[in-house]
Amino acid sequence: MILRMRIFLIIPIITLLFSSCSTEEPISGEPNIIYILADDLGYGDVSSFNPASKIISPNIDMIASGGMMFKDAHSGSSTGTGSRYGILTGRYSWRTDLEEEDKNNPGKPLVDENRLTVASMLKEKGYSTACIGKWQLGLGWVTDQENGDIDFSRELTAGPGTSGFDYSYIVPGSLNIPPYVYIENHKVTAEPDRTSSDNSEYGGWKEGLTGADFKHEEVLPHLTEKAVEWINGNAKEDEPFFLYFAPTAPHAPVLPSEEFEGVSSTNPYGDFVVMLDHMVGQITAALEENKASENTIIIFTSDNGYAPGPGIKELSTLGHSPGFVYRGHKSDIFEGGHRVPFIIRWPDVIKPGRTGVVPVSLNDLIATMADITGYKLSDDAAEDSYSLLPVIKEETVKYERESIVHHSERGHFAIRKGSWKLIASAGTEAPGLQTEEETGETELPEPRLYDLESDPREEDNVAEDNPDIVDDLKELLLEYIQKGRSTPRTEQ
């Protein structure tokens, strides 16, 4: 899907009145850090975020009860590639030359190898770093010069290893898009020996080359085993560790293992979410077994909202809403596309059972880790990242993010400031994914202004009644785009 900036704005630039910076000294030694990034998990799919959920997620809920839940957290994009880029770099993906959401195929990797990532930053601070799971940020495949096909015998020229990770064990991208292979440290573990496909309702993957050791049904538990194995090998070492663990669930194909079939009392999608929750429990159990829980920061979140895929409509008849009360889903500019469950557990610092209500972005993670470890960010890094440390330390008034830019699969922009959200483009957000009934309108106007405090469903467009707010938000959005950053420091 081609991403195009659709901004119907001709407005002057104003000056930013806020700032963001990192401390130069770590606040609490050198904690281990684990990111767990679910794939297409809806805000309402986590029972601690959705009291009416028909799907129960005890292991994720345990992280939430022992840490801090953020009720107003947003991915940097409403699709996976852009969101993952922002999580690693602290920069909005629409600032790159991203042209296609699918980065599995040969082509330039999205993360420039000279760009600071959270992994390269923590590596500088003495951390062992690992990436296990779904990558989806482009790989430097080597191709045959005669026919252009991927040469699976050759080592990749880019990937996690050029983005700061010491070790990696990944799948290239979504499990419904070929090639289907495991890649360990930039080398395919087993070359394709067949093509595979599945046209079933819940399976559903495109025909493509498949590695000799690759079975779609085994990917989620296999990646979890690799993550646990890596934790076991690093938890007792002298240096701290950083693990970026990106499970492939509940993104289609929906493939719960036999032992999870029927456990959710909903449908296979619900069973797959329960299976994901179980895998999260395997990670926390590994920390407990290695006596590393107390000094480990666990971040749990999703790359974007739920996808309207297999089993989703059936869930609504069972009384379950993957998007909770929010309109839209993955790919949308509406809240359901980018509002995500977000939890931070850090026993050494965060009191159990806390809830954060200020609007935050997953792009903030790199600045937060810089603050925690005492790393000073340069002007050309983390251009859209603000440290969450003041919120974690219960000093919310010092959290310096003033607004968040949202971005949809089709290149539509929105900006959020306080309770106000301005969608600065017209038209439906995800054609082919939303029905007229789901959008509530056949043609959506430009601009659209919503007060999320009184209208979380984004049903009452109040743009005509608030022209000054519309103009102010348009000015701020254009400034962020033109300056190359939404944080202070040198224009990029």
Secondary structure, DSSP 8 states (H G I E B T S, - for coil): -B---B-----------------SS-SSS--EEEEEEEBS--GGGSTTT-TT-SS--HHHHHHHHTSEEEEEEE-SSSSHHHHHHHHHHSS-GGGTT--BS---SSS--SS-TTS--HHHHHHHTT-EEEEEEE--S-----B-TTT--B-TTS--SSSGGGGT-SEEEEESS-TTSS-B--EETTEESS-EEEEEEE-SSS--EEEEEEETT--GGGHHHHHHHHHHHHHHHHTTSSS-EEEEEE---BSSS----GGGTTTTSS-HHHHHHHHHHHHHHHHHHHHHHTT-STTEEEEEEESSS--S-TTHHHHHHTT--TTTT-S--TT-SSHHHHEEEEEEE-TTTS-TTEEE-S-EEGGGHHHHHHHHHT----TTS-TT----HHHHTT-GGG-----EEEE-TTSBEEEEETTEEEE-S-S-SSBTTB-HHHHS-SS--SSEEEETTT-TT-----TTT-HHHHHHHHHHHHHHHHHT-SSSSS--
